[in-house]
Amino acid sequence: MHLFNKSSKNTKIKLKEYGSICKNPDGISHGYQYLSESAFNCLEHLILENRVTKNGAEPLEFMSLSSRRGIGKVISAKNYVGVIAMRDGTQIEILPKIYTWDEESSEVETKRIFIHMLRFIKDIPNKQFGSTSLKAEKNHLLDIFIRMFIEEAMTLVKRGLKSDYREHRDNEIFYKGKLQIAQHIKLNAAHKERFYVEYDEYSINRPENRLIKTTIELLMRLNGSVDNQKDLYLLLAAFDNVETSGHLEQDWACISTDRMMKDYQTILDWCRLFLSGQSFTPFKGDSHAFALLFPMEVVYERYVAGIVKKALTHPLLQVKTQDRTFRLFHNPARFQLQPDIVVQGPSGVVVLDTKWKRLTTTPDYGISQADMYQAYTYGKKYGAAKVYLLYPWLPGLSVINQPIRYDSGDGVEVRIVFVDLSLGKACVDALSVELINAVIGNEFN
């Protein structure tokens, strides 16, 4: 369990992807964000902790450590975005590098786009994403996530917390249920007025409610918003007759998934997210810090796949995401292929793969050979006449005519398409029309 002490000093640091932090005030003039030495050391501990692997797991490099002459140690964000909260009250918000037609987007616009992208990701409970009360663009990311938890929890409390019959054993002053003879003799030889009994008790003190209360108590130590803090106290009062979970794994194993507990599904998803301190990453932390971190290439991949799939609703189309039909080699069966999107229709197959990478206006646009080798392989294995690589749009790329085409000469064409994230779902409108024409054909339209 993460243990935090609320501090009167609530420092908030804002970074973009690949931005850097130092503990030397002189680094500010060099473009680094400044962090107090104690908070910096805490963050360094968290980074090093996640480099230690267990049971063959891959180390998690969500930030890098380096040294700069005249500055000292520097911590740089990598491709992970989200929030990190230290036990001294310091919060670090890391936002993705997203661009609009007005050059680099403002912080407010970046956050708006990022929150919109998260709506399409199943790892984040998203029932409350549409709420106007979130004021997402103006608030810190951690406060936004906490607010979504609060609104879901309040909805649950208004509907009524579920109770259940649970086995209860105790040394009581009354006789009820079944007498536990061995324990009764052991404890009550000199206390004739007591009975050690076992009985079923109808109570709201069930595993699901214990997990919610434990999450509320954690968020009260993490939260920096006055409004959130007030509402968390109100929620805590509603769980007054519920114990804090003393054994998280045991309570998670005992939660009910039947129809009667449907109202609990989203709030328990939030509890799992906060209590594990991770978001589809193998992130781990101890009492030094808490984090919700998202690898941006996964956010981008799932977002684009989600909006493409929603746009391609033609009855003759079959759209698969993360398809695992083919391997690179058959004998032996090795090296699984897993393109992000496969679109199949009566006229053929098209494969799409997302790349969270910044292209340039150089002759090869900064496209890596590995990406092109992969695209060519997809084309051959899937029998796809066209393979699309989808990169995020940047202001400097507006001078390039789209799509960029590469013809292999043996039946595979790779097309490079830029996705303008500031357009929301409309960013794939033109692409969707092109895909429908490619795999359905005029005779079926």
N, C-alpha and C positions, 0 to 999 in steps of 0.2 A: 504494500500500500504506500502511496506517495504521501509524505508528510510535509506540510508547508506551514510556515509561520507568516501570517499577514504582516506586512510592513507598511508603515506610514509613508514610506518612500516607494512609489510604484513607478519605476522607470520603464518606459516603453520605447523599444528600438524598432525602427522600420527599415527593412532591407528589400532589395530586389534580388532575384536569382543571381548568383555569382558575386553579390556584394560582399564587402569585407568589414570585419570588426577588429579593433585593437584595444589594448588597455593603456596605451600611451596617449595622453591628450594631444600631443603633437601630430598624431596621425589624422586629426580632423582636417588639417590643411592639405593633406594628401588624398582626401576623398574617402577616408575610412570613417565608419561609425565608431564612437567611443563607448566603451563599457567599463564599469568599475572593475578593479582588479579581482575582487571576490566573486562577482558575477562571471567575469571572464574565465576565472579558474574553474568555476562550477561547470560552465559550458565546455571547457576543455576536457574535464573529467567525463562528461557525458559522451563526447566524441570518442575518447579513448576506450570507454567502456563498451561501446558498440563495435569496436574493432576486434574485441575478443570473441572468438567463435567457439561454439559448443555444438556437439553432436553433428559435426560436418556442415553447419550452417554457414552461409556466406557472410562476411563482415559487412556492416552497413556504413557506407561512407557518405553520410548526409551533409557533412561539412569537412573542410580540409584545414590542416594546420601548417603554417609556414612561418618564416621569419623575414623581416625586411630591415635592411640596414638603417639605423637611426630611428626605427619605430619599435623594433622588438617583435614579439610574437603577434601573428595575425591569424584570425579565423575567417575563412571564406565560405559563404554558402555555395552549395552546388545546385543540383537540379531539383532539390526537395523544397517544397513550399508549404506554408502553414504557420504554426505557432509553437514556440517553446517558452515555458514559464519556469523561472527559477524560484527556489524556496525563499529568496529575499524579496520577492515581489517583482523582480525584473521580468518583463515579457518581450520576446523577440518575435516580430511578425515578418515573415518572408513571403513576398508576393512574386508571381511570375512576371517575366518580361513579355508584356503584351503591347502591341502597337496599334495605333489607329491612324486615320488619314491626317490627323493633326499632329504629326510626328509622334514622339513617344507619349503614350497616354498618361494622363494624370493618375495619381494614386487612387482617387475616387473611381475613375473609369476602369482602371485595372481591377480594382476590388469587385466592382459590379460585374465585369465579365467573368472573373474567376468564380464568384458565387454562382453565376448562371451556369457555368461549366459543371460545378459540383452537383447541380440539380440532377444531372444525368448519370451520376455515379452511385451505384447501388450500395457501396460501402458506407456512404453517409446517409443516415435516415433523413428523408427529404420531404416529409409531409408538411412541415412548417416553412419551407423555403419561400412560399408565395406570400407569406404574411407581410403586410405593409408596416407592421410595428417593428420589424427587425432593424430598419434604418441601416441596412447592410453597408452602404457605401461610406457612412460616417463613423462606424464603430470599428473597434479592433476585432480581428478575426476570432480570437478566443471568446470575446464577449458575444459575438454573433452566434457561435456554436452553443454557448451557454444559454443564450436567449431562446434558441430553438428547443433545447432540452426543457427549459422552464415552461414554455408554452405547451409542449406536449404533456409534461407532468401535470400542469394545471388542468388541462382538458381531462386527463385521467381522474384527477381528484374530484372534479365536478361530476363525473359519471359515477363515482364511488369506487373506493378501493375494494378489491376482491378479498374475501375471507375464505378460509378452508379449514377442514378438520386436520389437526396435526397431533401427533403423539406427544403427550406431555407426561414427564415423570418428575415427581418432587415429593419432599417430605412435608405433608400438609397437616393442618389442624382439623381437617374433615376427611371423612371416608368417601371416596368416589372412584368408580371404575374397578380396577383389579389391584389387590394388595400384592406388592412385590415382597414376598416373605423374607428372602435372604437379606435384602437391604433394610427391611423393616426391623428385623431382629438385631442387625448390626448397629443401627442408628438409634433405635427407640427403646432399648432395654430399660433406660431410666426415664423415658418420656412416654408415658402411657397415653398422653393426650394427643400424640401425633401418629400419622399413618403414612408410610411410604407407598404411594400409589401410582398407578399408570392409567391414564384415561385420554380420550380424544377431546381436544379443545377446539372450538370454532373461533378462529382468531384471524386478524389481518396480518399477524406476524408470520407471514409465509415468505419463502425465499425471494419471490419476485419483488415484494415490497421492501425486503431487507436490502436488496441490491440497489433499488431506487434511493432509499434513504442514505446508503453509503455513498452513492454518487452525489447526492445533494451536499453532504458534509464535505466531500472532496472539493466540489465547485465553490463552496463558501470560502475555502482557503485559497483557491486559484483566482477567483473573480476580481476584476478591477472596476466594475461598473456599479454605481450606487443603486440604480434601478434594479439591476440583476440581484444584487445583494439583498435588497428589501424583499424581493419576491422569493428568493431562496429561503429566507427566514420564515415566510408565510408557508411555504411548502413543507419545511421541516416540522412546523407545528401540526400539519395534517398527518404526519407520520410519527406522532408522539408515542403511540402504542406499538411501534415497530422497532425491533432491535437493529443495531448496526451489524452488518454481516461480519462475523468473526472468521469465516472460512469461505472465501469467495468461490473457489473451485467447487466446493461441496454444494453451495447454493446454486451455482450455475448448472450443476448436474441435476438438480432437483426441480428446476423450473418446469412448469406445465406448458405444453404447446397445443392444448385442445381448443375447440371452438370458443369455449367460455372465456378464454384468455386472449382473444384476438385483439382487444383494445390495448393490451400490454406490448404488442410486438414492436412497435416503433420506439417506445420509451426504453425497452430493454436493449434495442439496438444502440441507442445513445449510451446507455449504461455500459455496455460492452466496450464501446469506443473509448469512453473516458476512463473506465477502470483498468483497461489494458494499456491505455496511453499509446495507442497505435492506430494507424489507419492504412490498411492493406500494405503495411511494411513490417518487417521483423524487428521493429524498433523496440528497444528496451531501455529502461531507466530505473534509477533507485530514488532515494529520498532527495537527491540533488536537483532533479528537474522533471518536468512533465512536458510531453510534446504530442501534438497531432501533426504529423508530417506526411505530405503526399508527393510521390515522385511525379514530376510534372509531365514526363513523357507518357505515364499511365493515365493521368487526368486527360491529357489531350487525345490520346488514343481512344479512350472510352467515350469521351464527349463526341468526337467526330463520328465514331461508329454508331453512337446512339442517334444522332440527328440524321445521319445518312439512312439508317434503318427506318426511322420514322417517315422520311421523305419518300422512300421507295415502297409504296403501298400497292403497286399494281398487282392484280391477282395472278398474273403469269410469272411474277418474279419470286425467286427464292433468295433470301439474304441471310448469310451466315456470318457470325463474328467469331474471331479466334478459332477458325476452322483447323482441324487436325486430321484431315483426310489422308494426306501424303507425308511420306518421309523422303529424305534426300536419296537414301539407298534402300534397296529392297532386300539384299542378301549380303550381310545380315541387315535386318531392319534397324537403321540407325539415323539419327539427326532429324528430329521431328520438324516439319514445316508448320508454321502457324501464322498465316497472314491475318491482318486485322479484320478485313471484310472481303467476302467472296459473294459476288452477285451473279446469279445464274438465271437464264431465261431461254426461250425457245430458239433464239438465234445465237446463243453462245454464252461464254463465261468472261467476266471481268474481275480482276483482283485489285484490291486497294490496300495500301499500307501507309500508316501515319508515321511521320518523322518530326519529333520536336527538336528541330535543328534550324539554325539561322543560315539561310543561303545568302549569296552575295551576287554582285553583277560581274564577276570574273568570268572568263570563257566557259568554264565548267560549272559555274554558279556555286562552287563549294560543295557540290554533291560528292559524297564519298564513293569510292569504287565498291566498297562492301555493300552499300545500299543498292547500287546498280546490279551487282552480281546476284544479290538476293531477289531483286525484281525480275531479272531474267530467269532465274530458277523457278519462281512462281509461275511465270508465263509458260514455261515448258511443262512443268508438272501438272498444272491445272488445264492445259490446253487453252489458255487465255490469249486472245489476239491482242488485248491491251492490258497493261498493268499501270496503275496510277500510284504515284508517290505523292502524298499530301503533306506539304510543309506549311508552317504558319507564315502569313503574309507580313512583310516588313515595308516601311515607307520607301526605301530605296529600290524595291523590286517593281514599283509601279511602271517603270520604263520598259519592262520586259513583257513581250507579247506572250499570252498564255493560250493554250498549254505549251510547254516546252516538249518537243517530241524527240525521241531517240528510237531509230528503227534498227533492229539487230540484223536484218537481211535474211533471217531464217524463220520469220513468222511471229516475232515478238516485238511489240511496240511499247515503250515505256513513256508515259506522259507525266510531266511534273506540273502539279497544280498547287496554287497558293490559296490558303484558307484564311480569309479575313475574319478573325474572331469577334471584331467589334460589330459585325452584322447579326450576331446571334444565329438563330436557326437558318436565316436566309443565306448564310455563308456557303451553303451547299446547294442552293437552288439551281444554279446553272449546271453544276456537276451532275445533279440528279437527273435532269432532262437528258444530258448527254449519255448517262449510264442506261437509262430506259431505252433510248434509241439504239444503243449498242447491243443490248442483249434481248430486246423484244423484236425490233425491226418494224418497218412500216406496215407489213402485211398483217401484223397482230395489233397495231395501234388503233 
